[in-house]
Amino acid sequence: MPNTPGSEPASPVPESVAAALMRIHPRYNNFQQNNSMPHESHALGARYQQSSENSSIPGNHQNGVIPNGGNAQTGTLQPAATSIINLTNSSDVVIGPMTQYQGAVTIYQYMDATVEAGRIANGSNNQNNLEFPNGARSSPCERCILYNIILMLIIFGLSILFYVIYASTPSDSERLPSSILFGNNYFSNSIPNLGNGHMLLGRKNWGAQQGVQGPYELESPIPYVLITHIGVHSKNCTNVHTCSIMMRTLQDAAIAEKYLSDIQSNFYLGGDGNVYVGRDWDRANAYANKSVAICFMGDYGRYEPNELQFSALDHLLTYGEMHDLLAKDYRIVAHRQTKRTRSPGIKLYEKVIQLPRWSPCGTPGHEPCGTEVGLPTVWDQENIKPSSDTSSSSNATSSDAFPTVAPNKD
């Protein structure tokens, strides 16, 4: 077919597109035979119109309408044309059809046959598929980059999580020992716990004087536990701060006023339920060797001891027994059973005699405590009295005497 003046020859239709046109309907044979796009004054692209007799065409394109008065015949493919227009010094130019409608308008869908054939040839005749502009598609490389970024973010997040967990986990050197260690050999300056929240505060924790200790070593296992109290109208301390102040006061008074080498007892039980280390398990107390002295901090001739102190006593004695620091058959005695004194106070003494390991030694009808292991009748080994004050000291002891209380038989 000859080219219309002012138009350019059309490029040959690819074979795959022509074959797709053949599969759509045999009428597209005319398009394959002519293989050119003649000029048409008002329509762009090859449009077709379908009558009722060809309603079985795939795609169900019915009643195709060519706008602007096209003379397409029913079922006949109308080729497209290309026009060239030169404009000079023109304004208000509109390229393309301008159609004004008056009255009811019905719009019918039409499709470029070459576009449909191209989709069929490429196997992508799904109009619902999302495509990139200008026919571009996402490449596998782009998807790989996206997946790699997501994977790197996941790995980065997991790395931060593992680092936080590792940083919060103490190392072997920072972990607490499996058993409670007394003295100054604590891990990371931690405070050992006897159980149920009963802390064991060492000499450094409560501020003891440095370089002082009892003159005699204490050998284990220890057969006696001696219960004492502070007295002198002292109230029960209720926290670590006040109990530590009381411990420092007791040590200063023992050294400066009583001429002792250190604080009197081995351990002290505060009203806060904590245990404060005095002379510890390895130095004898000021009363008698072969005994461990445990002092209740307060005056229990006036005040009642609390349950926290007895719970701390039970945990401390259990620890000593488990570590063979106490004899398997150790006995508990009150201070007044070994010496003429009001200690440990009548309110505490009434509770001490109810303990399972309490021994009635030193009470009327019983032998003095400790004679079977070589202890003296009176437990007062570090009571240093000036020779000139012997008589006065004796009188003071008598005035402070308190009759030994026999336990209830029931």
Solvent accessible surface area in square Angstrom, and as a share of the most:
residue,aa,sasa,rsa
1,M,135,0.60
2,P,119,0.75
3,N,89,0.46
4,T,47,0.27
5,P,130,0.82
6,G,58,0.55
7,S,23,0.15
8,E,114,0.51
9,P,99,0.62
10,A,35,0.27
11,S,89,0.58
12,P,99,0.62
13,V,36,0.21
14,P,81,0.51
15,E,153,0.69
16,S,62,0.40
17,V,22,0.13
18,A,12,0.09
19,A,44,0.34
20,A,0,0.00
21,L,3,0.02
22,M,81,0.36
23,R,148,0.54
24,I,10,0.05
25,H,40,0.18
26,P,83,0.52
27,R,80,0.29
28,Y,13,0.05
29,N,50,0.26
30,N,75,0.39
31,F,9,0.04
32,Q,95,0.42
33,Q,143,0.63
34,N,73,0.37
35,N,64,0.33
36,S,27,0.18
37,M,53,0.23
38,P,26,0.17
39,H,74,0.33
40,E,37,0.17
41,S,79,0.51
42,H,117,0.52
43,A,3,0.03
44,L,134,0.67
45,G,18,0.18
46,A,1,0.01
47,R,26,0.10
48,Y,23,0.09
49,Q,54,0.24
50,Q,4,0.02
51,S,31,0.20
52,S,104,0.67
53,E,139,0.62
54,N,6,0.03
55,S,56,0.36
56,S,104,0.67
57,I,13,0.07
58,P,79,0.50
59,G,57,0.55
60,N,96,0.49
61,H,33,0.15
62,Q,90,0.40
63,N,85,0.44
64,G,7,0.07
65,V,76,0.44
66,I,19,0.10
67,P,54,0.34
68,N,66,0.34
69,G,66,0.63
70,G,28,0.27
71,N,143,0.73
72,A,18,0.14
73,Q,126,0.56
74,T,70,0.41
75,G,16,0.15
76,T,46,0.27
77,L,22,0.11
78,Q,32,0.14
79,P,42,0.27
80,A,10,0.08
81,A,5,0.04
82,T,74,0.43
83,S,68,0.44
84,I,112,0.57
85,I,131,0.67
86,N,137,0.70
87,L,96,0.48
88,T,107,0.62
89,N,159,0.81
90,S,63,0.41
91,S,93,0.60
92,D,144,0.74
93,V,69,0.40
94,V,91,0.52
95,I,152,0.77
96,G,46,0.44
97,P,104,0.65
98,M,139,0.62
99,T,69,0.40
100,Q,163,0.72
101,Y,140,0.53
102,Q,182,0.81
103,G,68,0.65
104,A,113,0.88
105,V,75,0.43
106,T,95,0.55
107,I,156,0.79
108,Y,102,0.39
109,Q,131,0.58
110,Y,104,0.39
111,M,25,0.11
112,D,46,0.24
113,A,2,0.01
114,T,40,0.23
115,V,72,0.41
116,E,11,0.05
117,A,0,0.00
118,G,15,0.15
119,R,80,0.29
120,I,46,0.23
121,A,33,0.25
122,N,120,0.62
123,G,71,0.68
124,S,25,0.16
125,N,75,0.39
126,N,76,0.39
127,Q,105,0.47
128,N,131,0.67
129,N,68,0.35
130,L,175,0.87
131,E,96,0.43
132,F,105,0.44
133,P,107,0.67
134,N,161,0.83
135,G,54,0.52
136,A,52,0.41
137,R,153,0.56
138,S,41,0.27
139,S,44,0.28
140,P,89,0.56
141,C,86,0.52
142,E,103,0.46
143,R,106,0.39
144,C,73,0.44
145,I,95,0.48
146,L,99,0.49
147,Y,133,0.50
148,N,82,0.42
149,I,88,0.45
150,I,83,0.42
151,L,100,0.50
152,M,132,0.59
153,L,119,0.59
154,I,95,0.48
155,I,96,0.49
156,F,130,0.54
157,G,37,0.35
158,L,84,0.42
159,S,60,0.38
160,I,87,0.44
161,L,94,0.47
162,F,126,0.53
163,Y,150,0.57
164,V,83,0.48
165,I,92,0.47
166,Y,171,0.65
167,A,68,0.52
168,S,86,0.55
169,T,68,0.39
170,P,62,0.39
171,S,57,0.37
172,D,115,0.60
173,S,83,0.54
174,E,96,0.43
175,R,109,0.40
176,L,118,0.59
177,P,44,0.28
178,S,129,0.83
179,S,51,0.33
180,I,35,0.18
181,L,56,0.28
182,F,29,0.12
183,G,22,0.21
184,N,96,0.49
185,N,91,0.46
186,Y,38,0.15
187,F,76,0.32
188,S,79,0.51
189,N,138,0.71
190,S,30,0.19
191,I,62,0.31
192,P,18,0.12
193,N,70,0.36
194,L,19,0.09
195,G,27,0.26
196,N,127,0.65
197,G,51,0.49
198,H,5,0.02
199,M,60,0.27
200,L,0,0.00
201,L,4,0.02
202,G,2,0.02
203,R,49,0.18
204,K,132,0.56
205,N,59,0.30
206,W,1,0.00
207,G,36,0.35
208,A,7,0.06
209,Q,72,0.32
210,Q,134,0.59
211,G,88,0.84
212,V,41,0.24
213,Q,107,0.48
214,G,1,0.01
215,P,73,0.46
216,Y,103,0.39
217,E,120,0.54
218,L,13,0.06
219,E,142,0.64
220,S,59,0.38
221,P,82,0.52
222,I,0,0.00
223,P,31,0.20
224,Y,2,0.01
225,V,0,0.00
226,L,0,0.00
227,I,0,0.00
228,T,2,0.01
229,H,27,0.12
230,I,31,0.16
231,G,7,0.07
232,V,126,0.72
233,H,120,0.53
234,S,21,0.14
235,K,138,0.58
236,N,36,0.18
237,C,6,0.04
238,T,98,0.57
239,N,68,0.35
240,V,54,0.31
241,H,124,0.56
242,T,55,0.32
243,C,0,0.00
244,S,9,0.05
245,I,75,0.38
246,M,40,0.18
247,M,0,0.00
248,R,90,0.33
249,T,82,0.47
250,L,32,0.16
251,Q,1,0.01
252,D,68,0.35
253,A,31,0.24
254,A,1,0.01
255,I,50,0.26
256,A,75,0.58
257,E,127,0.57
258,K,116,0.49
259,Y,149,0.57
260,L,18,0.09
261,S,45,0.29
262,D,1,0.01
263,I,0,0.00
264,Q,28,0.12
265,S,1,0.01
266,N,0,0.00
267,F,0,0.00
268,Y,5,0.02
269,L,0,0.00
270,G,0,0.00
271,G,7,0.06
272,D,31,0.16
273,G,1,0.01
274,N,9,0.05
275,V,0,0.00
276,Y,0,0.00
277,V,2,0.01
278,G,0,0.00
279,R,5,0.02
280,D,22,0.11
281,W,18,0.06
282,D,84,0.44
283,R,42,0.15
284,A,0,0.00
285,N,0,0.00
286,A,6,0.04
287,Y,31,0.12
288,A,1,0.01
289,N,45,0.23
290,K,89,0.38
291,S,0,0.00
292,V,0,0.00
293,A,0,0.00
294,I,0,0.00
295,C,5,0.03
296,F,0,0.00
297,M,0,0.00
298,G,1,0.01
299,D,13,0.07
300,Y,1,0.00
301,G,37,0.35
302,R,134,0.49
303,Y,77,0.29
304,E,102,0.46
305,P,10,0.06
306,N,51,0.26
307,E,133,0.60
308,L,91,0.45
309,Q,0,0.00
310,F,32,0.13
311,S,36,0.23
312,A,0,0.00
313,L,4,0.02
314,D,87,0.45
315,H,41,0.18
316,L,0,0.00
317,L,11,0.06
318,T,62,0.36
319,Y,24,0.09
320,G,0,0.00
321,E,47,0.21
322,M,144,0.64
323,H,78,0.35
324,D,84,0.44
325,L,41,0.20
326,L,1,0.01
327,A,16,0.12
328,K,138,0.58
329,D,113,0.59
330,Y,13,0.05
331,R,101,0.37
332,I,6,0.03
333,V,0,0.00
334,A,0,0.00
335,H,14,0.06
336,R,8,0.03
337,Q,10,0.04
338,T,5,0.03
339,K,51,0.22
340,R,148,0.54
341,T,16,0.09
342,R,121,0.44
343,S,11,0.07
344,P,0,0.00
345,G,3,0.03
346,I,59,0.30
347,K,63,0.27
348,L,0,0.00
349,Y,1,0.00
350,E,96,0.43
351,K,74,0.31
352,V,0,0.00
353,I,24,0.12
354,Q,128,0.57
355,L,40,0.20
356,P,132,0.83
357,R,79,0.29
358,W,37,0.13
359,S,11,0.07
360,P,45,0.28
361,C,12,0.07
362,G,23,0.22
363,T,4,0.02
364,P,86,0.54
365,G,84,0.81
366,H,80,0.36
367,E,129,0.58
368,P,54,0.34
369,C,3,0.02
370,G,0,0.00
371,T,58,0.34
372,E,102,0.46
373,V,45,0.26
374,G,67,0.64
375,L,17,0.08
376,P,71,0.45
377,T,87,0.51
378,V,84,0.48
379,W,0,0.00
380,D,34,0.18
381,Q,69,0.31
382,E,13,0.06
383,N,64,0.33
384,I,117,0.59
385,K,88,0.37
386,P,73,0.46
387,S,106,0.68
388,S,98,0.63
389,D,64,0.33
390,T,74,0.43
391,S,79,0.51
392,S,61,0.40
393,S,28,0.18
394,S,60,0.39
395,N,103,0.53
396,A,59,0.46
397,T,54,0.32
398,S,72,0.47
399,S,88,0.57
400,D,62,0.32
401,A,21,0.16
402,F,59,0.25
403,P,100,0.63
404,T,51,0.30
405,V,47,0.27
406,A,52,0.40
407,P,20,0.13
408,N,112,0.58
409,K,173,0.73
410,D,166,0.86
